Amino acid sequence: MLFKDFDPLKEEMLQILDQKGNIVNDKLVPKIKKATLMKMYKTMVLGRIADDKAVQFQRQGRMLTYAPNHGQEAAQLGSIAAMDDNDWLVLAFRELNAMLYKGVTLEQSYLYWYGNEMGAKYDEDVKVLPINVPIGSQINHAAGIAYASKLNKTGEVALAFIGDGGTSHGEFHEGMSFAAAYDLPMIVVIQNNHYAISTPRKKVIKSKTLAQKAIAYGIPGIQVDGNDPLAMYLAVEKARERAANGDGPTLIEAVTYRMGPHTTSDNPKLYREDKEVQEWAKKDPLIRFKKYLIDKKYWSNKKDEELQETSKKEVLDAFKKVEKSGLVDLEDIFKYTYEKLTPNLEKQMNAYKKYLDEVGE
């Protein structure tokens, strides 16, 4: 009934925790085990610290261009926590928190942004696709996984993420249309952080909500407070039930905000006001989630201080390992484009090896 109760055309937003961490709808609070709640919060803290440090590392010239997650933690963690271990996570490029929760290590994530291909090679049992930079193509990847799941009757559900601007790309519509037509077990979460790089969402899309795009595909769509981890959990939990029952895909719009730049190559001060950023800072997902856990007697300020310290150490230790062994071999730059080196790539690689020998590298 959840999706029938919230009409995306009327801009009705699902919210359980307000920005201060108070429950605004007792009837909708999902039943989540304490261990799951704590894993969500601890991953959120680790993700926030790792994200802020990654920006610092890049500014220091110690990491390549990076796409920050600060402010979007709940949209990711509420979603992935509602999925089963057997399900697939299909990424765009701003899903650090979901990756960490699903089993990708921080070291692996840092390796990727360091420029090392091994950062896209996860452990065998981790059902996460590599980071996908081309906008929108991950929706087709998710639809393909969901189609295979349906054909092979594996029970796996694909959870995919995309940004608000990405919903204007053709591959988003192609993947959604295909998944809807074949009733595939797929969930798509739109992280509406209000900006497609520097372009405001209101200048790109005329529809009142992004969730209402689901109407064209004949599937449910719902707009959710993306900074509310409980609301995100509930929406994805119900969407997964639909998928597992053979009822097809669901489109979820997580209304959130990107507190930092689009990437470290971007300067958001050129296109948005500080006042807007300050207002969204009051809606920080960590503030409300922490209060909720303290109110439930699951957490305390003292434990939080300890977690902050241990998480900082974990982040710094992970990056030290990356800096120590993260440089790639020359061959790695060439050999991961195709299954086998093409004659042109082999020629380029040998020419560069010769150049390095001549300059004494």
N, C-alpha and C positions, 0 to 999 in steps of 0.2 A: 504493500500500500504506500510505501514511502514516496515513490516517484509520482504517484497520483496526487499526493498531498501538496506537492510543491510544483507549481506551474511556472516553467521558465519564461513564458510570455509575460507573466505578471511581475517578473523580477523578485520572486519569492525565494529568499535565501535560507538554506538550512544552517542553523546555528544551535549549538548546545552550550558552549562556553563563551561568555562575552569577553571583551578585551581585558577585563580585570580578573578573569578566572572564575567568575560566578556562573553557576548552572542556571540557564534561562529556560530550559525545557526538560524537566525531570523525566517525563515519559519517554523521551528519546535517547536517554543515556545508554550507550551500548554496554553489554556485559563483556568486559575485558579483564582477563586474568592479571593479577598484580605483577607477575613476572613479565608479561607482555608490556604493560604500562611502563615498568621500570626500564625495560630494554629500549622502548621508544624514547623515553626521556634521556637516558644516558647516551644514546646514539645522537640525539638532538644536540646535546651539549658538546659531544666530541665533534660533530659535524660543524657546529658554529665556530669552534676554536680552530679546527683544521681549515675552514674556509677563510677566516680572517688572517690566519698565518700564511696561507697560500698567496693571498694578495700581497702581504709583506715580502714574502720570498721573491715574488715576481718583480716588485718595485726595487728590490735589492739586486736584480739581475741574476737571481739564482734559480728562476723557473721561467718557462715560456708563458705565452698568453694564457690567461686563466679566466673561466666563467664563474663568477661568484654565486653562491646560494643563499647568502645572508637574508633572512626574512621569509624564506620559502620552505623552511624545515617541516612544518606541520603538514603542508600539502603533500609532501613526499612520505613522511613517516606514518601519518594516519592511513594513507593508502596502502603502503606495502605491508604494514602490520596486519591488515585485514585479509591478506592473501595467504594461501597455503604454501608450504615449503616446496611443493611440486610445481608451483606456477612459475611463469616466466616474467622477468622484468625487462622491458624494452625501453631503452633510454633515448633521450635527446642528448644534451650535453650539460645540463644543470641539475643533475639528480644525485649529487654526492651522498646525501643522507639516505636515500633509498638504497643506493649501492652498498653503503656500509651495513645497513640493517640486513640486507640480503646475503652478505658474506664476502663481498669484495673488500680486501684489506686496504687500509689507508695508504700503506706503502705502494700497493699496486695503482691506486688512484693517483698518487703523487708522481709515480713513474710515467704515467700517461702524459700529464701536463709538463713533465720534464723533457718529453720528446722521445721516450723509450717505448718501442713497440711492445715490450713485455708488460707494460702497464695495461694492455688490452687483452692479456692472456690470463684468465681467471682459473681458479681451481676447478677440477673436473665436476664436482657436485654443485657448483654455483651456477644457477640458471639465470644468468644475466648476459644480455647481449652487449658487445662493446659500445662505447660512446659513439653516437651518430650525429655528425655535424651537418650534413645536407638536410635542410629544413623539410620536414614532413615525411621523408622516406621511411622513418621508423614505424609509421602507421601501417604501411604495406608489409613491413617485416612482421609486425605483430599479427596482422591478419593472416599472413602465411603460417605462422606458428599455430594460431588458433584453428586454421583450416586443417593442418596436419593433426592436431589434437582431436578434432571431430572425426576425421577419417579413421584414425588409429584407435579411437576411443580410449585415450590415455587419461582423460579427466583434467588435463592441464588447462589453465586459463592464462591468457596473455594480458599483462597490465602495461600500457604504454603511456608515456608522457609527451606533451607537446606544449609549446608556448602559445599565447594568444595570437601573435602574428602568424604563427605556423598554420593556423586554421584557414588562412587565405590561400595557402599553397594547394596546387592541384592534387598532390599525392595524399594529402589529408582526406580530401573528398573521395578519391578513388578507393583508399583503404576502408573508409567508413562505409561507403556504399556496398563494397564487396562483402564486408563482414555482416552488414545488416541483411543483405539479400540471401546469404547462406546461414543466417542465425549462428554465427560463430562465437565461441566463448572468448570474448575480448572486452576489455574495459579501457577506455581512453580518458585520461585526466588532463584537462587543459589547465596549465598553470597560468592563469591570467594575472600577470604581474604589472599590467597596465601599459607596458611599452614593448614594441617590437624594435629592439635596439633604441633608436631615438624617436621613433614615431609613436605618438599616443594611440592607444587602442581605439579611442573615439573617432580618430581621423582615418582609420583603416577599415572599420567594420560598422555598418549602420544599424545592425540589429541591436536590440536592447540588451540582450545577453548572448553569450557564446553557447550556453546550454541549449538554447532554442534551435540551434543548428541541427539538433537530433531529430527534430520534427520532420525535416526533409528526408531523413533516412528511415523513418517509421520506427524509431527506437526511443526509449526513455532518455530524457536529459534533465539534469538537475544542477542548479547553482548552489554552491556550498561556500561557507566562510572558510577559505583556505588556510587561515591562521588558527583554526580550531581543530586540533588533532582528533577530538572525539567525533565531531561532525564528519570529518573526512573518513574516519574509520567506519562509521555507520553507513555512509553512502556507498563506499566500496564493498563493505560486507554484503549489503543488499544486492549490489550489482553482481558480485561474485555468485551469489545464490541463483540469480537469474541465469548467468552464464552456465553454471554447473547443471542447471535443470534443462538446458537446451533452448532457452528463451532468447538467446542472442546477446549482442553487445549493448553497452550502456555508455553514454557520454556524460562526463562530470566536469563542470567548470569550477575550479578552485580559485576563488577571488582572493588574491594575495598581493604581495608587493616586493619588488626587487629593491632592497635597500642600497645596494652598491651599484657599480657600473654593469653594463651588459657583459662586457669582458674588461680585462685590464687595459685594453686598447681604447676604451671609451671614456668620455668625460660627461657624466650625467648633469653636471651643473650647467651645461650649455642648453639643455632642453627641458629641465624641470625645476620648480621652485623649492628652496630649502624648507619652506613652510609645509609643503605637501609631504616631504620626507619625514619631518618631525611629527606630523599627525599620524603617519603610519607606524612610526617608532613606538607609539603608545599601544599599538595593536600587536606587539611582538609576541609570537607564539610561545617563546620560552617563558615569558612572564606569566601568562595564563595557565600554561601546563604545570609549571612549578607550583603555583598556588593551589591548583586542583589536587595535586599529589600530597601537598602538605595538609590540606583540609581533610584528606582521607587517611591521614596519619601514616602514609607510606614514605614520607620524606621529611627532611628538616633543613634548615639553613646551614647547620653545621655539616651535614652530609653533603650538601651542595658545594660548600667551600672545598671539601676534600675531593669531590668529583672534579671540580674545576682544575685543581692542582694536578691530579693524576692524569687528566685528559691532556693538559698542556704538555706534560712530560711525554705522554704517548705520541703526541703530534711531533714534537721536536725529535724524539728518538727515531720515528719513522722517516723523517726528512733527512736525518743524518745518514741513514742507510742508503737512501736514494742518492744523496750527493757523493757517497763513498763508492758506490758501484753502479750508478745510473747511466753513465756515459755509454753510448751504443757503439758497437763495432761498425765499421764502414759498410760492410755487407748488409747490415740490417736496414740501412737507409734505402736499399734497392730491392731486397728480396721479399718484402711483404706487400708489393703492389699486385703481383700475380702469383699463382701457385708455383710457377717456374719462371726463372728469369728469361725475359724476351731477349733476342739478339741485340736490340737497341739498348736495353738497360744494361746488359752485360758489357757492351762496348763503352757505355758511359762510366760504369763502375771501374773498368780497367784503366780508362783514361784518367780518372781521378786518382786512382792508386799511383799511377805513373807520376802525376803532378805532385802528389804528396812526397814521393820518393825524391823528386828533383828539388823540392824546397826544403827537404830535410826533416819532414814531420815524422 
